[in-house]
Amino acid sequence: MEEIEKLKVDYKDGEVETWGNRAGLRGLGELCLGLSELSAEQAKTPANHYHIEECMNNAEPGSVPLIITLKLDL
């Protein structure tokens, strides 16, 4: 049986903390890898970011919304 991806994001005492099961952390890594492989042109489009939040059904209840963005000039 395939494990369901689970992530939880929290902000406490000035720190962002992300918890995940194995599938969730693997998915987060794949998401970051995918963003890092975008072309310079793709990086200028809405494809340059990904939302992780409860309302998107990709974060556990009570998670703080998180946006991961490719920013080439950083």
Contacts in CASP RR format, 6 or more apart in sequence:
PFRMAT RR
TARGET T0000
AUTHOR 0000-0000-0000
METHOD contacts of the structure
MODEL  1
MEEIEKLKVDYKDGEVETWGNRAGLRGLGELCLGLSELSAEQAKTPANHY
HIEECMNNAEPGSVPLIITLKLDL
2 23 0 8 1.000
3 21 0 8 1.000
3 22 0 8 1.000
3 23 0 8 1.000
4 21 0 8 1.000
4 23 0 8 1.000
5 21 0 8 1.000
5 23 0 8 1.000
5 24 0 8 1.000
5 26 0 8 1.000
5 27 0 8 1.000
5 58 0 8 1.000
6 20 0 8 1.000
6 21 0 8 1.000
6 23 0 8 1.000
6 24 0 8 1.000
6 60 0 8 1.000
7 18 0 8 1.000
7 19 0 8 1.000
7 20 0 8 1.000
7 24 0 8 1.000
7 25 0 8 1.000
7 28 0 8 1.000
7 52 0 8 1.000
7 58 0 8 1.000
7 59 0 8 1.000
7 60 0 8 1.000
7 63 0 8 1.000
8 18 0 8 1.000
8 19 0 8 1.000
8 20 0 8 1.000
8 59 0 8 1.000
8 60 0 8 1.000
8 62 0 8 1.000
8 63 0 8 1.000
9 16 0 8 1.000
9 17 0 8 1.000
9 18 0 8 1.000
9 19 0 8 1.000
9 52 0 8 1.000
9 53 0 8 1.000
9 59 0 8 1.000
9 63 0 8 1.000
9 64 0 8 1.000
9 65 0 8 1.000
9 66 0 8 1.000
10 16 0 8 1.000
10 17 0 8 1.000
10 18 0 8 1.000
10 19 0 8 1.000
10 63 0 8 1.000
10 64 0 8 1.000
11 17 0 8 1.000
11 64 0 8 1.000
16 64 0 8 1.000
16 66 0 8 1.000
18 28 0 8 1.000
18 66 0 8 1.000
20 28 0 8 1.000
28 52 0 8 1.000
31 50 0 8 1.000
31 68 0 8 1.000
32 68 0 8 1.000
35 48 0 8 1.000
35 49 0 8 1.000
35 50 0 8 1.000
35 68 0 8 1.000
35 69 0 8 1.000
35 70 0 8 1.000
36 70 0 8 1.000
38 47 0 8 1.000
38 48 0 8 1.000
38 70 0 8 1.000
40 72 0 8 1.000
42 48 0 8 1.000
43 70 0 8 1.000
43 71 0 8 1.000
43 72 0 8 1.000
48 69 0 8 1.000
48 70 0 8 1.000
48 71 0 8 1.000
49 67 0 8 1.000
49 68 0 8 1.000
49 69 0 8 1.000
49 70 0 8 1.000
50 67 0 8 1.000
50 68 0 8 1.000
50 69 0 8 1.000
51 58 0 8 1.000
51 65 0 8 1.000
51 66 0 8 1.000
51 67 0 8 1.000
52 58 0 8 1.000
52 59 0 8 1.000
52 63 0 8 1.000
52 65 0 8 1.000
52 66 0 8 1.000
52 67 0 8 1.000
52 68 0 8 1.000
53 59 0 8 1.000
53 63 0 8 1.000
53 64 0 8 1.000
53 65 0 8 1.000
53 66 0 8 1.000
54 60 0 8 1.000
54 61 0 8 1.000
54 62 0 8 1.000
54 63 0 8 1.000
54 65 0 8 1.000
55 65 0 8 1.000
59 65 0 8 1.000
59 66 0 8 1.000
END
